[in-house]
């Protein structure tokens, strides 16, 4: 299953790189060298969730307000854009 890098959007550079202490799959991008986690056992930042967060954000809510609306601690928009 192909994964896009959340930073550089590279589709063919992402490989698995062990697991976090929480048991989430960690990935590393061979292109930009960054590691990231796509799925966690806690909140799942799936496509629908991201869309909803972006929608709320562009409606004029601050990132803090969006986080509150979605009942998460903070919105990592850097991961979405
Ligand atoms: Zn990358």
PDB file of the backbone (N, CA, C, O) and the ligand in Angstrom, with CONECT records:
HET     ZN  A 101       1
ATOM      1  N   UNK A   1       0.838  -1.199   0.000  1.00  0.00           N
ATOM      2  CA  UNK A   1       0.000   0.000   0.000  1.00  0.00           C
ATOM      3  C   UNK A   1       0.877   1.254   0.000  1.00  0.00           C
ATOM      4  O   UNK A   1       1.743   1.417   0.860  1.00  0.00           O
ATOM      5  N   UNK A   2       0.647   2.116  -0.952  1.00  0.00           N
ATOM      6  CA  UNK A   2       1.464   3.310  -1.096  1.00  0.00           C
ATOM      7  C   UNK A   2       1.006   4.409  -0.147  1.00  0.00           C
ATOM      8  O   UNK A   2      -0.188   4.632   0.053  1.00  0.00           O
ATOM      9  N   UNK A   3       1.971   5.074   0.417  1.00  0.00           N
ATOM     10  CA  UNK A   3       1.685   6.195   1.306  1.00  0.00           C
ATOM     11  C   UNK A   3       2.326   7.457   0.744  1.00  0.00           C
ATOM     12  O   UNK A   3       3.439   7.431   0.218  1.00  0.00           O
ATOM     13  N   UNK A   4       1.608   8.541   0.865  1.00  0.00           N
ATOM     14  CA  UNK A   4       2.196   9.824   0.498  1.00  0.00           C
ATOM     15  C   UNK A   4       2.917  10.395   1.699  1.00  0.00           C
ATOM     16  O   UNK A   4       2.447  10.285   2.832  1.00  0.00           O
ATOM     17  N   UNK A   5       4.054  11.003   1.444  1.00  0.00           N
ATOM     18  CA  UNK A   5       4.728  11.727   2.505  1.00  0.00           C
ATOM     19  C   UNK A   5       3.880  12.936   2.853  1.00  0.00           C
ATOM     20  O   UNK A   5       3.421  13.653   1.964  1.00  0.00           O
ATOM     21  N   UNK A   6       3.670  13.164   4.140  1.00  0.00           N
ATOM     22  CA  UNK A   6       2.820  14.291   4.542  1.00  0.00           C
ATOM     23  C   UNK A   6       3.564  15.616   4.392  1.00  0.00           C
ATOM     24  O   UNK A   6       2.948  16.679   4.461  1.00  0.00           O
ATOM     25  N   UNK A   7       4.852  15.566   4.191  1.00  0.00           N
ATOM     26  CA  UNK A   7       5.630  16.807   4.059  1.00  0.00           C
ATOM     27  C   UNK A   7       5.848  17.182   2.601  1.00  0.00           C
ATOM     28  O   UNK A   7       5.514  18.292   2.187  1.00  0.00           O
ATOM     29  N   UNK A   8       6.405  16.265   1.824  1.00  0.00           N
ATOM     30  CA  UNK A   8       6.755  16.616   0.439  1.00  0.00           C
ATOM     31  C   UNK A   8       5.815  15.949  -0.561  1.00  0.00           C
ATOM     32  O   UNK A   8       5.953  16.142  -1.768  1.00  0.00           O
ATOM     33  N   UNK A   9       4.862  15.167  -0.063  1.00  0.00           N
ATOM     34  CA  UNK A   9       3.841  14.525  -0.890  1.00  0.00           C
ATOM     35  C   UNK A   9       4.397  13.464  -1.841  1.00  0.00           C
ATOM     36  O   UNK A   9       3.708  13.002  -2.750  1.00  0.00           O
ATOM     37  N   UNK A  10       5.626  13.100  -1.616  1.00  0.00           N
ATOM     38  CA  UNK A  10       6.233  12.063  -2.449  1.00  0.00           C
ATOM     39  C   UNK A  10       5.484  10.745  -2.248  1.00  0.00           C
ATOM     40  O   UNK A  10       5.192  10.345  -1.121  1.00  0.00           O
ATOM     41  N   UNK A  11       5.186  10.090  -3.351  1.00  0.00           N
ATOM     42  CA  UNK A  11       4.384   8.875  -3.255  1.00  0.00           C
ATOM     43  C   UNK A  11       5.213   7.605  -3.171  1.00  0.00           C
ATOM     44  O   UNK A  11       4.735   6.577  -2.691  1.00  0.00           O
ATOM     45  N   UNK A  12       6.433   7.673  -3.629  1.00  0.00           N
ATOM     46  CA  UNK A  12       7.216   6.444  -3.734  1.00  0.00           C
ATOM     47  C   UNK A  12       8.406   6.423  -2.800  1.00  0.00           C
ATOM     48  O   UNK A  12       9.252   5.533  -2.883  1.00  0.00           O
ATOM     49  N   UNK A  13       8.476   7.403  -1.908  1.00  0.00           N
ATOM     50  CA  UNK A  13       9.662   7.521  -1.052  1.00  0.00           C
ATOM     51  C   UNK A  13       9.404   7.053   0.367  1.00  0.00           C
ATOM     52  O   UNK A  13      10.318   7.043   1.191  1.00  0.00           O
ATOM     53  N   UNK A  14       8.181   6.668   0.661  1.00  0.00           N
ATOM     54  CA  UNK A  14       7.837   6.394   2.050  1.00  0.00           C
ATOM     55  C   UNK A  14       7.979   4.911   2.368  1.00  0.00           C
ATOM     56  O   UNK A  14       7.397   4.053   1.705  1.00  0.00           O
ATOM     57  N   UNK A  15       8.763   4.637   3.392  1.00  0.00           N
ATOM     58  CA  UNK A  15       8.927   3.255   3.835  1.00  0.00           C
ATOM     59  C   UNK A  15       8.608   3.161   5.327  1.00  0.00           C
ATOM     60  O   UNK A  15       8.652   4.158   6.048  1.00  0.00           O
ATOM     61  N   UNK A  16       8.291   1.970   5.768  1.00  0.00           N
ATOM     62  CA  UNK A  16       8.021   1.770   7.186  1.00  0.00           C
ATOM     63  C   UNK A  16       9.311   1.855   7.979  1.00  0.00           C
ATOM     64  O   UNK A  16      10.373   1.426   7.529  1.00  0.00           O
ATOM     65  N   UNK A  17       9.192   2.417   9.163  1.00  0.00           N
ATOM     66  CA  UNK A  17      10.389   2.532  10.003  1.00  0.00           C
ATOM     67  C   UNK A  17      10.020   2.263  11.459  1.00  0.00           C
ATOM     68  O   UNK A  17       9.985   3.168  12.294  1.00  0.00           O
ATOM     69  N   UNK A  18       9.755   1.025  11.725  1.00  0.00           N
ATOM     70  CA  UNK A  18       9.493   0.623  13.103  1.00  0.00           C
ATOM     71  C   UNK A  18       8.184   1.162  13.656  1.00  0.00           C
ATOM     72  O   UNK A  18       7.336   1.668  12.921  1.00  0.00           O
ATOM     73  N   UNK A  19       8.043   1.040  14.953  1.00  0.00           N
ATOM     74  CA  UNK A  19       6.821   1.492  15.597  1.00  0.00           C
ATOM     75  C   UNK A  19       7.142   2.412  16.758  1.00  0.00           C
ATOM     76  O   UNK A  19       8.225   2.360  17.341  1.00  0.00           O
ATOM     77  N   UNK A  20       6.176   3.255  17.078  1.00  0.00           N
ATOM     78  CA  UNK A  20       6.345   4.118  18.238  1.00  0.00           C
ATOM     79  C   UNK A  20       6.076   3.315  19.495  1.00  0.00           C
ATOM     80  O   UNK A  20       5.620   2.173  19.438  1.00  0.00           O
ATOM     81  N   UNK A  21       6.365   3.930  20.631  1.00  0.00           N
ATOM     82  CA  UNK A  21       6.103   3.256  21.899  1.00  0.00           C
ATOM     83  C   UNK A  21       4.633   2.918  22.060  1.00  0.00           C
ATOM     84  O   UNK A  21       4.269   1.936  22.707  1.00  0.00           O
ATOM     85  N   UNK A  22       3.792   3.756  21.455  1.00  0.00           N
ATOM     86  CA  UNK A  22       2.352   3.540  21.554  1.00  0.00           C
ATOM     87  C   UNK A  22       1.863   2.459  20.604  1.00  0.00           C
ATOM     88  O   UNK A  22       0.695   2.072  20.633  1.00  0.00           O
ATOM     89  N   UNK A  23       2.778   1.973  19.756  1.00  0.00           N
ATOM     90  CA  UNK A  23       2.401   0.898  18.848  1.00  0.00           C
ATOM     91  C   UNK A  23       1.911   1.358  17.497  1.00  0.00           C
ATOM     92  O   UNK A  23       1.405   0.555  16.712  1.00  0.00           O
ATOM     93  N   UNK A  24       2.055   2.659  17.211  1.00  0.00           N
ATOM     94  CA  UNK A  24       1.649   3.159  15.902  1.00  0.00           C
ATOM     95  C   UNK A  24       2.759   2.916  14.881  1.00  0.00           C
ATOM     96  O   UNK A  24       3.945   2.955  15.208  1.00  0.00           O
ATOM     97  N   UNK A  25       2.355   2.669  13.666  1.00  0.00           N
ATOM     98  CA  UNK A  25       3.339   2.492  12.607  1.00  0.00           C
ATOM     99  C   UNK A  25       4.021   3.815  12.298  1.00  0.00           C
ATOM    100  O   UNK A  25       3.362   4.830  12.075  1.00  0.00           O
ATOM    101  N   UNK A  26       5.337   3.790  12.288  1.00  0.00           N
ATOM    102  CA  UNK A  26       6.068   5.001  11.930  1.00  0.00           C
ATOM    103  C   UNK A  26       6.616   4.846  10.520  1.00  0.00           C
ATOM    104  O   UNK A  26       7.057   3.765  10.128  1.00  0.00           O
ATOM    105  N   UNK A  27       6.582   5.923   9.772  1.00  0.00           N
ATOM    106  CA  UNK A  27       7.091   5.913   8.409  1.00  0.00           C
ATOM    107  C   UNK A  27       8.219   6.922   8.273  1.00  0.00           C
ATOM    108  O   UNK A  27       8.278   7.910   9.004  1.00  0.00           O
ATOM    109  N   UNK A  28       9.100   6.663   7.339  1.00  0.00           N
ATOM    110  CA  UNK A  28      10.131   7.645   7.023  1.00  0.00           C
ATOM    111  C   UNK A  28      10.104   7.898   5.524  1.00  0.00           C
ATOM    112  O   UNK A  28       9.911   6.982   4.724  1.00  0.00           O
ATOM    113  N   UNK A  29      10.301   9.163   5.162  1.00  0.00           N
ATOM    114  CA  UNK A  29      10.336   9.532   3.753  1.00  0.00           C
ATOM    115  C   UNK A  29      11.792   9.592   3.316  1.00  0.00           C
ATOM    116  O   UNK A  29      12.596  10.319   3.898  1.00  0.00           O
ATOM    117  N   UNK A  30      12.122   8.824   2.290  1.00  0.00           N
ATOM    118  CA  UNK A  30      13.500   8.798   1.819  1.00  0.00           C
ATOM    119  C   UNK A  30      13.846  10.072   1.062  1.00  0.00           C
ATOM    120  O   UNK A  30      15.017  10.404   0.881  1.00  0.00           O
ATOM    121  N   UNK A  31      12.820  10.774   0.627  1.00  0.00           N
ATOM    122  CA  UNK A  31      13.043  12.004  -0.138  1.00  0.00           C
ATOM    123  C   UNK A  31      13.430  13.167   0.772  1.00  0.00           C
ATOM    124  O   UNK A  31      14.447  13.823   0.550  1.00  0.00           O
ATOM    125  N   UNK A  32      12.613  13.420   1.800  1.00  0.00           N
ATOM    126  CA  UNK A  32      12.897  14.570   2.672  1.00  0.00           C
ATOM    127  C   UNK A  32      13.477  14.138   4.016  1.00  0.00           C
ATOM    128  O   UNK A  32      13.901  14.981   4.807  1.00  0.00           O
ATOM    129  N   UNK A  33      13.498  12.841   4.278  1.00  0.00           N
ATOM    130  CA  UNK A  33      14.153  12.343   5.478  1.00  0.00           C
ATOM    131  C   UNK A  33      13.362  12.498   6.756  1.00  0.00           C
ATOM    132  O   UNK A  33      13.884  12.250   7.844  1.00  0.00           O
ATOM    133  N   UNK A  34      12.105  12.907   6.642  1.00  0.00           N
ATOM    134  CA  UNK A  34      11.310  13.110   7.849  1.00  0.00           C
ATOM    135  C   UNK A  34      10.524  11.860   8.206  1.00  0.00           C
ATOM    136  O   UNK A  34      10.110  11.084   7.345  1.00  0.00           O
ATOM    137  N   UNK A  35      10.336  11.695   9.508  1.00  0.00           N
ATOM    138  CA  UNK A  35       9.512  10.571   9.946  1.00  0.00           C
ATOM    139  C   UNK A  35       8.157  11.092  10.366  1.00  0.00           C
ATOM    140  O   UNK A  35       8.027  12.233  10.809  1.00  0.00           O
ATOM    141  N   UNK A  36       7.162  10.262  10.228  1.00  0.00           N
ATOM    142  CA  UNK A  36       5.816  10.675  10.621  1.00  0.00           C
ATOM    143  C   UNK A  36       4.961   9.449  10.866  1.00  0.00           C
ATOM    144  O   UNK A  36       5.321   8.330  10.501  1.00  0.00           O
ATOM    145  N   UNK A  37       3.830   9.685  11.488  1.00  0.00           N
ATOM    146  CA  UNK A  37       2.901   8.609  11.796  1.00  0.00           C
ATOM    147  C   UNK A  37       1.585   8.921  11.110  1.00  0.00           C
ATOM    148  O   UNK A  37       1.016   9.995  11.301  1.00  0.00           O
ATOM    149  N   UNK A  38       1.115   8.005  10.334  1.00  0.00           N
ATOM    150  CA  UNK A  38      -0.117   8.261   9.591  1.00  0.00           C
ATOM    151  C   UNK A  38      -1.350   7.839  10.371  1.00  0.00           C
ATOM    152  O   UNK A  38      -2.390   8.495  10.316  1.00  0.00           O
ATOM    153  N   UNK A  39      -1.224   6.763  11.082  1.00  0.00           N
ATOM    154  CA  UNK A  39      -2.376   6.294  11.855  1.00  0.00           C
ATOM    155  C   UNK A  39      -1.937   6.118  13.301  1.00  0.00           C
ATOM    156  O   UNK A  39      -0.848   5.614  13.574  1.00  0.00           O
ATOM    157  N   UNK A  40      -2.779   6.529  14.205  1.00  0.00           N
ATOM    158  CA  UNK A  40      -2.462   6.289  15.600  1.00  0.00           C
ATOM    159  C   UNK A  40      -3.627   5.553  16.236  1.00  0.00           C
ATOM    160  O   UNK A  40      -4.734   5.514  15.701  1.00  0.00           O
ATOM    161  N   UNK A  41      -3.349   4.980  17.376  1.00  0.00           N
ATOM    162  CA  UNK A  41      -4.418   4.245  18.054  1.00  0.00           C
ATOM    163  C   UNK A  41      -5.421   5.198  18.679  1.00  0.00           C
ATOM    164  O   UNK A  41      -6.562   4.828  18.956  1.00  0.00           O
ATOM    165  N   UNK A  42      -4.980   6.433  18.896  1.00  0.00           N
ATOM    166  CA  UNK A  42      -5.883   7.425  19.452  1.00  0.00           C
ATOM    167  C   UNK A  42      -6.718   8.032  18.340  1.00  0.00           C
ATOM    168  O   UNK A  42      -7.452   7.338  17.637  1.00  0.00           O
ATOM    169  N   UNK A  43      -6.590   9.332  18.197  1.00  0.00           N
ATOM    170  CA  UNK A  43      -7.335  10.012  17.151  1.00  0.00           C
ATOM    171  C   UNK A  43      -6.780   9.629  15.788  1.00  0.00           C
ATOM    172  O   UNK A  43      -5.569   9.645  15.565  1.00  0.00           O
ATOM    173  N   UNK A  44      -7.670   9.291  14.902  1.00  0.00           N
ATOM    174  CA  UNK A  44      -7.278   8.888  13.576  1.00  0.00           C
ATOM    175  C   UNK A  44      -7.454  10.054  12.605  1.00  0.00           C
ATOM    176  O   UNK A  44      -8.577  10.434  12.272  1.00  0.00           O
ATOM    177  N   UNK A  45      -6.345  10.609  12.161  1.00  0.00           N
ATOM    178  CA  UNK A  45      -6.436  11.745  11.253  1.00  0.00           C
ATOM    179  C   UNK A  45      -6.660  11.255   9.827  1.00  0.00           C
ATOM    180  O   UNK A  45      -5.758  11.309   8.991  1.00  0.00           O
ATOM    181  N   UNK A  46      -7.857  10.783   9.565  1.00  0.00           N
ATOM    182  CA  UNK A  46      -8.120  10.302   8.228  1.00  0.00           C
ATOM    183  C   UNK A  46      -8.564  11.451   7.325  1.00  0.00           C
ATOM    184  O   UNK A  46      -8.647  12.602   7.754  1.00  0.00           O
ATOM    185  N   UNK A  47      -8.842  11.122   6.094  1.00  0.00           N
ATOM    186  CA  UNK A  47      -9.140  12.158   5.106  1.00  0.00           C
ATOM    187  C   UNK A  47     -10.376  12.969   5.486  1.00  0.00           C
ATOM    188  O   UNK A  47     -10.390  14.192   5.345  1.00  0.00           O
ATOM    189  N   UNK A  48     -11.397  12.293   5.962  1.00  0.00           N
ATOM    190  CA  UNK A  48     -12.632  12.996   6.324  1.00  0.00           C
ATOM    191  C   UNK A  48     -12.381  13.962   7.468  1.00  0.00           C
ATOM    192  O   UNK A  48     -12.899  15.079   7.488  1.00  0.00           O
ATOM    193  N   UNK A  49     -11.597  13.520   8.396  1.00  0.00           N
ATOM    194  CA  UNK A  49     -11.285  14.359   9.554  1.00  0.00           C
ATOM    195  C   UNK A  49     -10.502  15.586   9.118  1.00  0.00           C
ATOM    196  O   UNK A  49     -10.767  16.697   9.578  1.00  0.00           O
ATOM    197  N   UNK A  50      -9.546  15.383   8.236  1.00  0.00           N
ATOM    198  CA  UNK A  50      -8.747  16.505   7.735  1.00  0.00           C
ATOM    199  C   UNK A  50      -9.626  17.493   6.987  1.00  0.00           C
ATOM    200  O   UNK A  50      -9.499  18.705   7.156  1.00  0.00           O
ATOM    201  N   UNK A  51     -10.519  16.963   6.157  1.00  0.00           N
ATOM    202  CA  UNK A  51     -11.409  17.829   5.382  1.00  0.00           C
ATOM    203  C   UNK A  51     -12.258  18.672   6.309  1.00  0.00           C
ATOM    204  O   UNK A  51     -12.440  19.871   6.096  1.00  0.00           O
ATOM    205  N   UNK A  52     -12.771  18.033   7.333  1.00  0.00           N
ATOM    206  CA  UNK A  52     -13.616  18.734   8.293  1.00  0.00           C
ATOM    207  C   UNK A  52     -12.805  19.818   9.003  1.00  0.00           C
ATOM    208  O   UNK A  52     -13.284  20.937   9.188  1.00  0.00           O
ATOM    209  N   UNK A  53     -11.603  19.490   9.391  1.00  0.00           N
ATOM    210  CA  UNK A  53     -10.758  20.459  10.079  1.00  0.00           C
ATOM    211  C   UNK A  53     -10.439  21.637   9.169  1.00  0.00           C
ATOM    212  O   UNK A  53     -10.478  22.789   9.600  1.00  0.00           O
ATOM    213  N   UNK A  54     -10.125  21.347   7.914  1.00  0.00           N
ATOM    214  CA  UNK A  54      -9.805  22.416   6.971  1.00  0.00           C
ATOM    215  C   UNK A  54     -11.024  23.284   6.707  1.00  0.00           C
ATOM    216  O   UNK A  54     -10.914  24.506   6.602  1.00  0.00           O
ATOM    217  N   UNK A  55     -12.188  22.652   6.599  1.00  0.00           N
ATOM    218  CA  UNK A  55     -13.422  23.391   6.346  1.00  0.00           C
ATOM    219  C   UNK A  55     -13.674  24.382   7.477  1.00  0.00           C
ATOM    220  O   UNK A  55     -13.957  25.557   7.242  1.00  0.00           O
ATOM    221  N   UNK A  56     -13.568  23.891   8.696  1.00  0.00           N
ATOM    222  CA  UNK A  56     -13.792  24.743   9.861  1.00  0.00           C
ATOM    223  C   UNK A  56     -12.776  25.874   9.899  1.00  0.00           C
ATOM    224  O   UNK A  56     -13.096  27.008  10.254  1.00  0.00           O
ATOM    225  N   UNK A  57     -11.551  25.542   9.528  1.00  0.00           N
ATOM    226  CA  UNK A  57     -10.468  26.520   9.576  1.00  0.00           C
ATOM    227  C   UNK A  57     -10.723  27.641   8.579  1.00  0.00           C
ATOM    228  O   UNK A  57     -10.557  28.818   8.899  1.00  0.00           O
ATOM    229  N   UNK A  58     -11.128  27.266   7.365  1.00  0.00           N
ATOM    230  CA  UNK A  58     -11.334  28.273   6.323  1.00  0.00           C
ATOM    231  C   UNK A  58     -12.665  28.999   6.476  1.00  0.00           C
ATOM    232  O   UNK A  58     -12.925  29.989   5.792  1.00  0.00           O
ATOM    233  N   UNK A  59     -13.489  28.509   7.361  1.00  0.00           N
ATOM    234  CA  UNK A  59     -14.709  29.258   7.692  1.00  0.00           C
ATOM    235  C   UNK A  59     -14.389  30.401   8.637  1.00  0.00           C
ATOM    236  O   UNK A  59     -15.257  31.215   8.953  1.00  0.00           O
ATOM    237  N   UNK A  60     -13.171  30.462   9.078  1.00  0.00           N
ATOM    238  CA  UNK A  60     -12.755  31.591   9.898  1.00  0.00           C
ATOM    239  C   UNK A  60     -12.450  31.233  11.343  1.00  0.00           C
ATOM    240  O   UNK A  60     -12.141  32.107  12.152  1.00  0.00           O
ATOM    241  N   UNK A  61     -12.535  29.956  11.665  1.00  0.00           N
ATOM    242  CA  UNK A  61     -12.178  29.552  13.019  1.00  0.00           C
ATOM    243  C   UNK A  61     -10.665  29.546  13.183  1.00  0.00           C
ATOM    244  O   UNK A  61      -9.930  29.226  12.250  1.00  0.00           O
ATOM    245  N   UNK A  62     -10.226  29.892  14.337  1.00  0.00           N
ATOM    246  CA  UNK A  62      -8.797  29.781  14.603  1.00  0.00           C
ATOM    247  C   UNK A  62      -8.460  28.301  14.772  1.00  0.00           C
ATOM    248  O   UNK A  62      -9.343  27.476  15.008  1.00  0.00           O
ATOM    249  N   UNK A  63      -7.194  27.979  14.651  1.00  0.00           N
ATOM    250  CA  UNK A  63      -6.808  26.575  14.800  1.00  0.00           C
ATOM    251  C   UNK A  63      -7.177  26.071  16.188  1.00  0.00           C
ATOM    252  O   UNK A  63      -7.498  24.896  16.372  1.00  0.00           O
ATOM    253  N   UNK A  64      -7.128  26.966  17.153  1.00  0.00           N
ATOM    254  CA  UNK A  64      -7.493  26.575  18.519  1.00  0.00           C
ATOM    255  C   UNK A  64      -8.987  26.255  18.603  1.00  0.00           C
ATOM    256  O   UNK A  64      -9.400  25.308  19.272  1.00  0.00           O
ATOM    257  N   UNK A  65      -9.786  27.072  17.903  1.00  0.00           N
ATOM    258  CA  UNK A  65     -11.231  26.838  17.897  1.00  0.00           C
ATOM    259  C   UNK A  65     -11.572  25.533  17.192  1.00  0.00           C
ATOM    260  O   UNK A  65     -12.459  24.791  17.616  1.00  0.00           O
ATOM    261  N   UNK A  66     -10.858  25.272  16.122  1.00  0.00           N
ATOM    262  CA  UNK A  66     -11.086  24.029  15.389  1.00  0.00           C
ATOM    263  C   UNK A  66     -10.757  22.832  16.274  1.00  0.00           C
ATOM    264  O   UNK A  66     -11.493  21.847  16.312  1.00  0.00           O
ATOM    265  N   UNK A  67      -9.651  22.937  16.975  1.00  0.00           N
ATOM    266  CA  UNK A  67      -9.252  21.861  17.879  1.00  0.00           C
ATOM    267  C   UNK A  67     -10.340  21.616  18.921  1.00  0.00           C
ATOM    268  O   UNK A  67     -10.646  20.476  19.272  1.00  0.00           O
ATOM    269  N   UNK A  68     -10.912  22.709  19.404  1.00  0.00           N
ATOM    270  CA  UNK A  68     -11.952  22.573  20.421  1.00  0.00           C
ATOM    271  C   UNK A  68     -13.191  21.917  19.821  1.00  0.00           C
ATOM    272  O   UNK A  68     -13.800  21.038  20.431  1.00  0.00           O
ATOM    273  N   UNK A  69     -13.556  22.356  18.616  1.00  0.00           N
ATOM    274  CA  UNK A  69     -14.738  21.807  17.952  1.00  0.00           C
ATOM    275  C   UNK A  69     -14.579  20.322  17.655  1.00  0.00           C
ATOM    276  O   UNK A  69     -15.538  19.556  17.743  1.00  0.00           O
ATOM    277  N   UNK A  70     -13.375  19.928  17.308  1.00  0.00           N
ATOM    278  CA  UNK A  70     -13.125  18.533  16.956  1.00  0.00           C
ATOM    279  C   UNK A  70     -12.677  17.708  18.158  1.00  0.00           C
ATOM    280  O   UNK A  70     -12.364  16.523  18.047  1.00  0.00           O
ATOM    281  N   UNK A  71     -12.658  18.372  19.302  1.00  0.00           N
ATOM    282  CA  UNK A  71     -12.322  17.690  20.552  1.00  0.00           C
ATOM    283  C   UNK A  71     -10.926  17.058  20.522  1.00  0.00           C
ATOM    284  O   UNK A  71     -10.718  15.930  20.968  1.00  0.00           O
ATOM    285  N   UNK A  72     -10.000  17.816  19.989  1.00  0.00           N
ATOM    286  CA  UNK A  72      -8.609  17.378  20.059  1.00  0.00           C
ATOM    287  C   UNK A  72      -7.795  18.494  20.697  1.00  0.00           C
ATOM    288  O   UNK A  72      -8.254  19.630  20.812  1.00  0.00           O
ATOM    289  N   UNK A  73      -6.590  18.153  21.105  1.00  0.00           N
ATOM    290  CA  UNK A  73      -5.775  19.101  21.836  1.00  0.00           C
ATOM    291  C   UNK A  73      -5.288  20.246  20.934  1.00  0.00           C
ATOM    292  O   UNK A  73      -5.347  21.417  21.309  1.00  0.00           O
ATOM    293  N   UNK A  74      -4.821  19.891  19.776  1.00  0.00           N
ATOM    294  CA  UNK A  74      -4.369  20.906  18.827  1.00  0.00           C
ATOM    295  C   UNK A  74      -4.502  20.354  17.418  1.00  0.00           C
ATOM    296  O   UNK A  74      -4.516  19.140  17.213  1.00  0.00           O
ATOM    297  N   UNK A  75      -4.598  21.246  16.461  1.00  0.00           N
ATOM    298  CA  UNK A  75      -4.735  20.807  15.078  1.00  0.00           C
ATOM    299  C   UNK A  75      -3.394  20.977  14.377  1.00  0.00           C
ATOM    300  O   UNK A  75      -2.921  22.098  14.192  1.00  0.00           O
ATOM    301  N   UNK A  76      -2.800  19.891  13.999  1.00  0.00           N
ATOM    302  CA  UNK A  76      -1.492  19.982  13.315  1.00  0.00           C
ATOM    303  C   UNK A  76      -1.671  20.314  11.838  1.00  0.00           C
ATOM    304  O   UNK A  76      -1.539  19.450  10.972  1.00  0.00           O
ATOM    305  N   UNK A  77      -1.975  21.590  11.565  1.00  0.00           N
ATOM    306  CA  UNK A  77      -2.267  21.962  10.184  1.00  0.00           C
ATOM    307  C   UNK A  77      -1.058  21.774   9.284  1.00  0.00           C
ATOM    308  O   UNK A  77      -1.178  21.625   8.068  1.00  0.00           O
ATOM    309  N   UNK A  78       0.092  21.786   9.905  1.00  0.00           N
ATOM    310  CA  UNK A  78       1.287  21.580   9.098  1.00  0.00           C
ATOM    311  C   UNK A  78       1.230  20.209   8.414  1.00  0.00           C
ATOM    312  O   UNK A  78       1.849  19.993   7.372  1.00  0.00           O
ATOM    313  N   UNK A  79       0.484  19.302   9.016  1.00  0.00           N
ATOM    314  CA  UNK A  79       0.341  17.968   8.441  1.00  0.00           C
ATOM    315  C   UNK A  79      -0.714  17.930   7.339  1.00  0.00           C
ATOM    316  O   UNK A  79      -0.741  17.005   6.527  1.00  0.00           O
ATOM    317  N   UNK A  80      -1.566  18.926   7.317  1.00  0.00           N
ATOM    318  CA  UNK A  80      -2.708  18.869   6.395  1.00  0.00           C
ATOM    319  C   UNK A  80      -2.423  19.560   5.075  1.00  0.00           C
ATOM    320  O   UNK A  80      -2.954  19.182   4.031  1.00  0.00           O
ATOM    321  N   UNK A  81      -1.586  20.567   5.136  1.00  0.00           N
ATOM    322  CA  UNK A  81      -1.425  21.396   3.935  1.00  0.00           C
ATOM    323  C   UNK A  81      -0.277  20.867   3.075  1.00  0.00           C
ATOM    324  O   UNK A  81       0.015  21.431   2.021  1.00  0.00           O
TER     325      UNK A  81
HETATM  326 ZN    ZN A 101       8.912  13.553   2.109  1.00  0.00          ZN
END
